[in-house]
Amino acid sequence: MKKILVSLVAMMFLVVPMAMAVSLDLDSEFYLGKIVNGAPASPGHETSYVQALVNLFNNELPGPVTVGSNTITKSDNVFGPLPTPVEFKFKTEQLTNWVQGASISFTNMSYAYLLGKFGGYSAVWYVGDLSDFTLVGGEGNNISHYTFFNATERVPEPSALLLLGAGIAGLAMYRRRRS
């Protein structure tokens, strides 16, 4: 009986993978690219830069591209089609007590992309498939802030028009039965 119990416990460790936090730095396999020559200041700017970077991957363009005064350079990592369009979710800014090159750990709550702003650049990672990860301070710079983004599904126009038409027809039938 004891041998069976020990065998079952051993098999549990072999079958159930241990969750380990992934380190997100510029050498990570989840690294999408950099935004340099400027600093995205608002959530709207950051969203457009992350979207441009995702478009580089999805359209298999070599990059870099320039958006405003910012140069967006993609990494050499290989991804399948990335979820799009990009939607801003939340931003945490002006982190205090950061030691240069420090790190912060996250448990992902179904976000698709993470932008980390460092001293002279911002970097973007795809975190849609990760449950636990650590943002590592980069190139000797403090982390100024980080922003999470989701990907939203677009409603196709024909479907939206069909739903609108069905609603109007339903209202007309309701009114006709009432009178």
C-alpha positions as CSV (number, residue, x, y, z in Angstrom):
1,M,0.0,0.0,0.0
2,K,2.8,2.4,0.9
3,K,4.6,1.7,-2.4
4,I,1.4,2.4,-4.4
5,L,0.9,5.7,-2.6
6,V,4.6,6.7,-3.2
7,S,4.2,5.8,-6.9
8,L,1.0,7.9,-7.2
9,V,2.7,10.9,-5.6
10,A,5.7,10.5,-7.9
11,M,3.5,10.3,-11.0
12,M,1.6,13.5,-10.0
13,F,4.9,15.4,-10.1
14,L,5.7,13.9,-13.5
15,V,2.3,14.6,-15.0
16,V,1.4,18.0,-13.5
17,P,3.9,20.5,-14.7
18,M,5.3,22.9,-12.2
19,A,4.3,26.6,-12.9
20,M,7.4,28.7,-13.1
21,A,7.7,32.4,-13.6
22,V,9.1,33.4,-17.0
23,S,11.7,36.3,-17.0
24,L,10.8,39.0,-19.5
25,D,13.9,40.7,-20.8
26,L,15.3,41.7,-24.2
27,D,16.5,38.1,-24.7
28,S,13.1,36.4,-23.8
29,E,11.3,34.3,-26.4
30,F,8.2,36.5,-25.7
31,Y,9.9,39.8,-26.6
32,L,8.3,41.6,-29.5
33,G,10.4,44.7,-29.9
34,K,11.5,48.2,-28.8
35,I,10.2,51.7,-29.2
36,V,13.1,54.1,-29.2
37,N,13.9,57.8,-30.1
38,G,11.1,59.0,-27.9
39,A,8.8,58.0,-25.1
40,P,5.2,57.1,-25.5
41,A,3.5,59.4,-23.1
42,S,-0.2,58.6,-23.2
43,P,-2.2,55.3,-23.3
44,G,-3.3,56.3,-26.8
45,H,0.3,56.7,-28.0
46,E,1.3,53.4,-26.3
47,T,-1.6,51.6,-27.9
48,S,-0.7,52.8,-31.4
49,Y,2.9,51.7,-30.9
50,V,2.0,48.3,-29.6
51,Q,-0.5,47.9,-32.5
52,A,2.2,48.9,-35.1
53,L,4.6,46.3,-33.6
54,V,1.9,43.6,-33.7
55,N,1.2,44.5,-37.3
56,L,4.9,44.1,-38.2
57,F,4.7,40.5,-36.9
58,N,1.3,39.6,-38.4
59,N,2.2,41.0,-41.8
60,E,5.7,39.5,-41.6
61,L,7.4,42.9,-42.3
62,P,11.0,43.3,-41.4
63,G,10.7,46.7,-39.7
64,P,11.7,49.0,-38.3
65,V,8.9,51.5,-38.8
66,T,8.6,55.1,-37.6
67,V,5.4,56.3,-35.9
68,G,5.7,60.0,-35.1
69,S,9.2,60.5,-33.7
70,N,9.5,57.0,-32.4
71,T,11.3,54.1,-34.2
72,I,9.7,50.7,-33.6
73,T,12.0,47.8,-34.1
74,K,10.8,44.2,-33.9
75,S,12.7,41.3,-32.4
76,D,13.9,38.2,-34.4
77,N,11.5,36.0,-32.4
78,V,9.0,33.9,-34.3
79,F,5.3,34.1,-33.4
80,G,2.2,32.8,-35.0
81,P,-0.5,35.3,-35.8
82,L,-0.8,37.6,-32.8
83,P,-4.2,38.7,-31.4
84,T,-5.3,42.1,-32.7
85,P,-6.6,44.9,-32.4
86,V,-4.8,46.1,-29.3
87,E,-6.8,47.7,-26.5
88,F,-5.4,49.6,-23.6
89,K,-6.3,48.1,-20.2
90,F,-4.4,49.8,-17.4
91,K,-1.1,51.6,-16.6
92,T,0.9,51.9,-13.5
93,E,3.3,54.8,-13.5
94,Q,6.0,56.4,-11.4
95,L,7.0,53.4,-9.5
96,T,9.0,54.4,-6.4
97,N,11.8,52.7,-4.6
98,W,13.1,50.9,-7.7
99,V,16.7,49.9,-7.6
100,Q,18.4,50.2,-10.9
101,G,17.8,47.0,-12.9
102,A,15.2,45.7,-10.4
103,S,12.4,43.3,-11.4
104,I,8.6,43.0,-10.7
105,S,6.6,39.8,-10.7
106,F,3.0,39.4,-12.1
107,T,0.3,36.8,-12.2
108,N,-1.3,37.3,-15.6
109,M,-5.0,38.0,-15.6
110,S,-5.7,37.3,-19.3
111,Y,-3.8,40.3,-20.8
112,A,-2.2,39.9,-24.2
113,Y,0.7,42.4,-24.2
114,L,2.9,44.2,-21.7
115,L,4.8,47.4,-22.4
116,G,7.6,48.3,-20.0
117,K,9.0,51.8,-20.1
118,F,12.7,52.1,-19.1
119,G,15.1,55.0,-19.2
120,G,15.6,55.6,-22.9
121,Y,13.2,53.1,-24.5
122,S,10.1,51.0,-24.1
123,A,9.9,47.3,-24.7
124,V,6.9,45.1,-25.5
125,W,6.3,41.4,-24.8
126,Y,3.5,39.0,-25.7
127,V,2.1,37.6,-22.4
128,G,-1.1,36.1,-23.7
129,D,0.1,32.5,-23.1
130,L,1.9,33.2,-19.7
131,S,0.4,32.7,-16.3
132,D,3.3,34.0,-14.2
133,F,6.1,36.3,-15.3
134,T,8.7,38.7,-14.1
135,L,9.6,42.0,-15.8
136,V,13.3,42.4,-15.5
137,G,14.9,45.9,-15.4
138,G,16.7,46.4,-18.7
139,E,20.1,47.7,-19.8
140,G,20.8,49.3,-16.4
141,N,17.7,51.4,-16.5
142,N,15.0,51.7,-13.9
143,I,11.4,50.7,-14.9
144,S,9.5,53.9,-15.2
145,H,6.1,52.3,-15.7
146,Y,4.3,49.3,-17.2
147,T,1.1,49.1,-19.3
148,F,-1.1,46.1,-20.0
149,F,-3.1,45.6,-23.2
150,N,-5.8,43.2,-24.3
151,A,-6.7,42.1,-27.8
152,T,-10.3,42.6,-28.8
153,E,-12.4,40.8,-31.3
154,R,-14.0,42.9,-34.0
155,V,-17.7,42.3,-34.7
156,P,-18.0,41.7,-38.4
157,E,-20.3,44.3,-40.1
158,P,-22.7,41.8,-41.8
159,S,-23.4,40.2,-38.4
160,A,-24.0,43.5,-36.8
161,L,-26.4,44.6,-39.5
162,L,-28.2,41.3,-39.3
163,L,-28.6,41.7,-35.6
164,L,-29.9,45.2,-36.0
165,G,-32.4,44.1,-38.7
166,A,-33.6,41.2,-36.6
167,G,-34.2,43.6,-33.7
168,I,-36.2,46.0,-35.8
169,A,-38.3,43.2,-37.3
170,G,-38.9,41.9,-33.8
171,L,-40.1,45.3,-32.6
172,A,-42.4,45.6,-35.6
173,M,-43.9,42.2,-34.9
174,Y,-44.4,43.0,-31.3
175,R,-46.1,46.3,-32.1
176,R,-48.4,44.6,-34.7
177,R,-49.5,41.9,-32.2
178,R,-50.2,44.5,-29.5
179,S,-52.6,46.5,-31.7
